[in-house]
Amino acid sequence: MEIAFASPLERRTFYTSNAFGIASSGLAEHVAQTSGFAVSGTYTYVRDGRLTLAGLRGSRPAQLIERIGAVNQVGDDVRHLLLTSNMP
């Protein structure tokens, strides 16, 4: 589940609101663990029906891959390894 906010102020205001209490009520019955973190960027995870680098690897790793120019992390061979499950 992802919840996005326009600013840190809006995020903090929501988490202290009655609306958040109502939205999260009963969640513990279905969720064993959650973690929240603030992300200051906007990322596209799927474009034209295909996972982007951020969708495949997550926004932070994708940002690092792009910044350092890790071309060995963006090829079709890597995409295949990440998307193909060898598990039974």
C-alpha positions as CSV (number, residue, x, y, z in Angstrom):
1,M,0.0,0.0,0.0
2,E,1.3,3.4,-0.8
3,I,0.1,6.8,0.4
4,A,1.5,9.9,-1.1
5,F,1.4,13.5,0.2
6,A,2.2,16.8,-1.4
7,S,4.4,17.8,1.5
8,P,5.8,16.6,4.8
9,L,3.4,18.9,6.6
10,E,0.4,17.2,4.9
11,R,1.8,13.8,5.7
12,R,2.3,14.6,9.4
13,T,-1.1,16.2,9.6
14,F,-2.7,13.1,8.2
15,Y,-0.9,10.8,10.6
16,T,-2.3,12.7,13.5
17,S,-5.8,12.9,12.2
18,N,-8.9,10.9,13.0
19,A,-9.0,9.9,9.3
20,F,-5.7,8.0,9.7
21,G,-7.1,6.3,12.8
22,I,-10.1,5.2,10.9
23,A,-8.2,4.1,7.8
24,S,-5.7,2.0,9.8
25,S,-8.4,0.5,12.1
26,G,-8.3,-3.3,12.0
27,L,-5.2,-3.4,9.8
28,A,-3.3,-5.4,12.4
29,E,-5.6,-8.4,11.7
30,H,-4.2,-8.6,8.1
31,V,-0.7,-7.0,8.3
32,A,2.2,-8.4,10.3
33,Q,4.6,-5.5,9.8
34,T,4.6,-2.1,8.2
35,S,7.2,0.6,7.8
36,G,6.9,4.1,6.7
37,F,9.4,6.4,5.1
38,A,9.4,9.8,3.5
39,V,10.3,9.9,-0.2
40,S,10.9,13.3,-1.7
41,G,10.8,12.2,-5.3
42,T,8.2,11.1,-7.8
43,Y,8.8,7.9,-9.7
44,T,7.0,6.0,-12.4
45,Y,6.9,2.3,-11.8
46,V,5.1,1.1,-14.9
47,R,5.2,2.9,-18.3
48,D,3.3,1.5,-21.4
49,G,2.7,-1.8,-19.6
50,R,6.4,-2.4,-18.8
51,L,8.2,-2.0,-15.5
52,T,10.6,0.9,-15.4
53,L,13.9,0.7,-13.6
54,A,12.2,2.1,-10.4
55,G,9.4,-0.5,-10.7
56,L,11.9,-3.3,-11.2
57,R,14.4,-2.4,-8.5
58,G,12.7,0.2,-6.3
59,S,13.1,4.0,-6.4
60,R,16.3,4.3,-4.3
61,P,18.3,1.6,-6.1
62,A,17.1,2.9,-9.4
63,Q,18.3,6.4,-8.5
64,L,21.7,5.0,-7.5
65,I,22.0,3.0,-10.7
66,E,21.2,6.0,-12.7
67,R,23.6,8.3,-10.8
68,I,26.6,6.1,-11.0
69,G,25.8,4.9,-14.6
70,A,25.7,1.2,-13.7
71,V,24.9,0.0,-17.2
72,N,25.5,-3.6,-16.0
73,Q,22.3,-3.3,-14.0
74,V,19.9,-2.2,-16.8
75,G,20.3,-4.8,-19.5
76,D,17.7,-7.3,-20.6
77,D,19.7,-10.1,-19.0
78,V,19.4,-8.5,-15.6
79,R,15.7,-7.8,-16.2
80,H,15.2,-11.5,-17.0
81,L,17.0,-12.6,-13.8
82,L,14.9,-10.3,-11.7
83,L,11.6,-11.2,-13.3
84,T,12.1,-15.0,-13.7
85,S,11.4,-17.1,-10.6
86,N,13.3,-20.3,-10.2
87,M,11.3,-21.2,-7.2
88,P,8.9,-24.2,-7.3
